[in-house]
Amino acid sequence: MRTRTSLYGLLLGFFLLGSGLLPAVTATAADNGTWGVFPTPPAGAAMTDRAYFFHQGAAGTTVGDSATILNSSDREMTFQVFATDATNTRAGGAFALFPVETKPKDVGTWIALPPEAATTVTVPPKGRKDVPFTVKVPEDATPGDHVGGIVAVNTAVEGVQKDGKVQVGVRRQVGARLYFRVPGPLTPGLSVENVRVSRSAPVVPWVKDARATVSYTLVNLGNVVVEPKVTVSAEGLFGREVLNRPARELKLVLLPGQRVDLTEPWPDAPQLDRVSVKVAAGAAAYPELAAESGTAFTAVPWPAAGTVLLLAGAGIAFLVLRRRRLAPAERAGTRTGLGRSPLT
């Protein structure tokens, strides 16, 4: 995960960082090879058996835990540690944690770090630092899943990239996910929306396959995290099956209230057919959850059809022109015939 600061005109960089214009960045693994953030192992254990933080508590309760920052490098490292909310990236739905410049509005505001972590935390080479924290659930917390994370940002600039005419320094961040469930009515919900198909057909039909892409939007309408599975199918004329992709997990954690845009490649799409496409979604954890939507399109090899229409148009134009050329001679012959006397 990356947070940018400008090296070409530091004022511009600080303006960008301070204004909150930076988008949420995709969450990397809890360890990027140089440092990592993960739940603190049990006393006496070198490794943790928890990949993420998982907690639950009713409104008004407080839960405590600890995050460990591991420095695998040969040099001392200093980090800015903060708590934030999670989101899904709109395109593709990757799990993401907001950068430090974006103020959290949900579970990130429930998390309190110790005073010594309020500024920076320094971790020695090949060492670790445990950072305790508490999660205080507000009295008006809504039931369901609230998702965020504990993030460590390396305060050192690790490289330079060009962003247009501006040189940009890169500060990396790594975050451990935190899932917090508030007990109460749980209402899983899922919607499939905006199904559409874009096609690319060969100039000469059936010489090679036509390609298509099925695009759609998944929306989590409920208050719990959903790991969706999707089925994509299509029928041609008379119900003939032209596409059947069985239900499969998307390896996607769709957070409550989030909507993501996804695509499905179709490398051997029909080239001449009337096709109905359907996208159905569900979740293994909630067997009763089902949603579907679809669209229809007419597959026509337009380049070939255009050639046929062009030839047909040329043929019609030739006949019309020929008719016009013959018309004066026919009219002259008719006039000459009317001026003759019948032979007896």
Disulfide bonds with the S-S distance in Angstrom:
none
